[in-house]
Amino acid sequence: MSNTFTSIDFELATAKYSSVCAVGIVNVVDGIITNEFYSLVRPPENKYMWQTSRIHGIKSKHTENAPTFIELFPEINSLIQGQAMVAHDELLDRSVLKETMGFYNLSYKELELPQMWECTSKIYRALGFERTKLSICCEIMGVSLQHHDALSDARATAELYLKKDQVKNNLKIG
């Protein structure tokens, strides 16, 4: 994959993949971050689980006046349609996007995204990292991170993807 791609990260309000409460998107062109997008998102019924709020700090009071995913979708669509995609947990973020779009009767297929996205967690595991949590990869690679902030996570994922060729051979992380 070239160094032109889009990185995305979601935060969820509940265990349901359609409960997006924040989204971060970072567009990269020729290895340079050209655009960043962040928004809180009002999840369905503005419901939260205390377990998820404890992780990211977002609560119903923060999203009561936020746009819903369907209200944000035209802007999200313009940022990701037809893009090469990167996520730290590719399966999770791709599934969240698909399920949330399905919840709002939007066509995922019309985004014209690759069937699978690049996954920095898998890339770094293949490069010898024994543990590939986003925070661990960022610490080792010197990437700034405010973990569980959707934009910071998306930006860090983009930077990790760009730095993958800097990983030393035979790297073993304990």
C-alpha positions in Angstrom: 0.0 0.0 0.0 1.2 3.5 -0.7 1.6 6.3 1.8 -1.8 7.7 0.7 -4.6 6.3 2.9 -7.2 7.2 5.5 -7.0 6.1 9.2 -10.2 5.8 11.3 -11.1 5.1 14.9 -14.4 4.8 16.7 -15.4 5.0 20.4 -18.5 3.1 21.4 -21.1 3.9 24.0 -22.2 0.3 24.6 -21.1 -3.2 23.6 -23.2 -2.8 20.4 -21.1 -2.0 17.3 -23.8 0.5 16.2 -23.4 2.7 19.3 -20.7 5.0 18.0 -20.2 8.0 20.3 -17.0 9.5 18.7 -15.2 9.2 15.4 -11.7 10.3 14.3 -10.6 10.3 10.7 -7.1 11.2 9.4 -6.4 11.6 5.7 -2.8 11.0 4.6 -1.5 11.9 1.1 2.1 10.9 0.1 3.0 10.3 3.8 1.7 13.7 5.0 -1.4 14.2 7.2 -3.6 16.5 5.1 -6.8 16.5 7.0 -8.1 15.5 10.4 -11.8 15.1 11.4 -13.3 14.5 14.9 -16.8 14.6 16.2 -18.7 13.3 19.1 -21.7 11.3 17.9 -25.0 10.9 19.7 -25.5 7.1 19.9 -29.0 5.5 19.5 -31.2 6.7 22.5 -28.0 8.3 23.8 -27.4 5.2 26.0 -24.1 4.4 27.6 -22.6 1.5 29.6 -20.5 2.7 32.6 -17.8 0.3 31.4 -17.3 2.1 28.1 -17.6 5.6 29.7 -14.9 4.6 32.1 -12.5 3.8 29.2 -13.0 6.9 27.1 -14.7 9.4 29.4 -17.6 10.1 27.1 -21.0 10.2 28.8 -24.6 10.9 27.6 -24.3 14.5 28.9 -21.4 15.0 26.4 -23.4 13.8 23.4 -27.0 14.9 24.1 -26.6 17.7 21.6 -24.1 16.0 19.3 -25.1 15.0 15.7 -26.2 11.4 15.1 -24.1 9.2 12.8 -26.6 9.7 9.9 -26.3 13.5 10.3 -22.5 13.2 10.2 -22.5 10.6 7.4 -22.2 13.1 4.4 -19.0 14.4 5.8 -17.6 11.0 6.9 -18.5 9.7 3.4 -16.6 12.5 1.7 -13.5 11.7 3.8 -13.4 7.9 3.4 -15.2 6.9 0.1 -12.9 5.0 -2.1 -9.9 5.4 0.2 -7.3 2.8 1.2 -8.1 2.3 4.9 -5.9 1.8 7.9 -7.1 1.0 11.5 -5.2 -0.4 14.5 -7.9 -3.0 15.1 -9.1 -3.3 11.5 -11.7 -6.0 12.2 -13.3 -3.9 15.0 -13.3 -0.6 13.2 -14.5 -2.0 9.9 -17.3 -3.9 11.7 -18.3 -0.8 13.6 -18.6 1.2 10.4 -20.6 -1.6 8.6 -23.0 -2.2 11.5 -23.5 1.5 12.2 -24.3 2.1 8.5 -26.6 -0.9 8.5 -28.4 0.5 11.6 -29.1 3.7 9.7 -30.0 1.8 6.4 -26.9 3.3 4.7 -25.1 1.2 2.0 -21.6 0.2 3.1 -20.9 -1.1 -0.4 -21.4 2.4 -1.9 -18.3 3.5 0.1 -16.2 1.4 -2.4 -13.7 0.5 0.4 -11.3 -2.5 0.2 -12.8 -5.8 1.5 -10.1 -5.8 4.3 -8.2 -2.8 5.6 -4.6 -2.5 6.6 -4.2 -3.3 10.3 -1.3 -1.7 12.3 -1.8 -4.2 15.1 -1.2 -7.1 12.7 1.6 -5.3 10.9 3.5 -4.7 14.2 3.0 -8.3 15.4 4.5 -9.5 12.1 7.4 -7.1 12.7 8.2 -8.8 16.0 6.2 -7.0 18.6 5.0 -9.4 21.2 2.2 -7.1 22.4 0.5 -4.8 20.0 -1.9 -2.7 22.0 -2.0 0.8 20.4 -0.6 2.4 23.6 2.3 -0.1 23.6 3.2 0.4 19.9 3.0 4.1 20.3 5.3 4.2 23.3 7.9 2.0 21.6 7.8 3.9 18.3 7.7 7.4 19.9 4.2 8.3 18.7 2.2 10.7 20.8 -1.1 9.3 22.0 -4.1 10.4 24.1 -5.5 6.9 24.3 -9.2 6.4 23.7 -9.6 9.8 22.1 -10.9 8.8 18.6 -8.8 11.5 16.8 -5.7 10.8 18.7 -6.1 7.1 18.1 -6.6 7.6 14.4 -3.6 10.0 14.1 -1.4 7.6 16.1 -2.5 4.7 13.8 -1.6 6.8 10.8 1.8 7.6 12.2 2.4 4.0 13.2 1.6 2.9 9.6 4.0 5.5 8.3 6.7 4.4 10.7 6.4 0.6 10.1 9.6 0.6 8.0 11.6 2.0 10.9 11.1 -1.1 13.0 14.5 -2.8 13.6 14.8 -6.4 12.5 14.8 -9.0 15.3 12.9 -6.6 17.6 11.6 -8.4 20.6 9.4 -6.5 23.1 9.0 -8.1 26.5 
